[in-house]
Amino acid sequence: MARGGRFAYRRCSPLKLLILTVLVFFLVTVLTLVAIQKTQKKHLHLKEKVKNSENQDRKEVKAELHENDSIEIKTCTTNTDIVYSQMLNKDIVGEDLFNIKTTDLKLLKKVCSAIESCRGFNTNGWLKKSTSPVQGALTDLYIKELGMGQLNIFTKQEQIFQLDYEEMKEKLKIYIYDINIGTEMKSPKDFKFGVESLFIDLLIHSPFVTQDASEAVFFFIPSRCTAYRYSVADHHDGSQIAEKKMRDIIADIQKSYPYWDATLGSDHFYICCHDIGAEVSYHANPYLLKNSIALVNTADYQDSHFIPHKDISLPPHPGKPPIIVAGVGKGGRDTNPSLRTTLVFFAGNLDSGPLRPVFAKLWSTDPDFKHIIRYV
């Protein structure tokens, strides 16, 4: 204690201050190096632990392969161009190769890539031998996408189609407008143009129909142009009636619903399986012909009302009565081939269209070519 109760301070020499600074710096450096060394040791320990785990997984996979000797396994010569497409919350029903008892995605990809018959895997460790059928699940699905050098292009297109088809079945929703115009006119129930009424009836009872228009992907206009056309005997008058009914229906839809004006009809479709075809829309609404999808049997590139990039061709006749719904679309699959003596059938004038005159010129003198003239 100095005089007057004050502390007395002694000034430190520059040499001592320098030595103190060097000592502090050295101490900090040593502590830093020790910390780094500990971190490196911890990292090496974790790395070794992961490596041991992967080796154990490989042993289990190898053992599993030996246990499944009955499965024919072909290994790929290379897997450098194999990638996987992830499908969240999806799985393939059945179609299992075997389970490799790991959830390590890296290891699952290596094993699946090494096995030619493996088409994918789920996150529960199950290897799959097919890419369908796909359904919702708690797992994620990984589909093997091979390079063009390894995967036949037709197989790849089939996979893409199958995945699109499964997605379509899950997400496609169709809203059918409630229309009371022309309902008193009935479509033919026999085989002549019968696809029109058959299609509408099947669609109404299909799982794709929704009562909530806000979730709809497409909107169906339930017009029946064949019924309108056959409401009178005269062809010209019947066509005009059909055009007027279509015009009234579109006007009613525009008045009662907001969905037509939202897309100008581009997500709408209708069916007309009479010879009128898409011409029925010509005077009804300009956007009905331009934008909406027409299901018609007049699919001819020379028809100015048929637009190939959007319109769809349908057969006009489902078959002779009685029409059995379960048999529609089988294409004579259950018919004895020896009883199928007709190769091609044309209804109408042989001089019409671009193909019929060519066929007539080539085969009209052939004894197997039968030209039947009958007026209905």
Secondary structure, DSSP 8 states (H G I E B T S, - for coil): --GGG--------HHHHHHHHHHHHHHHHHHHHHHHHHHHHHHHHHHHHHHHHHHHHHHHHHHHHHHTTTS---B-S--TT-EEEEETTEEESS-EEEE-S---HHHHHHHHHHBTT--EEETTSEEES----EEE-SS-EEEEE--TTTS-HHHHHHHHHHHHHHHHHHH--EEE----SSTTS----SSTTTHHHHHHHHHHTSTTB-S-GGG-SEEE----HHHHHTTSS-HHHHHHHHHHHHHHHHHHHHHH-SHHHHHTTTTEEEEE-STTGGGGGTTT-HHHHHTSEEEES---TT-TT--TTT-EE--S---SSS--GGGTTS-STTS-GGG---S----S-TTSSSSHHHHHHHHTTSTT--------
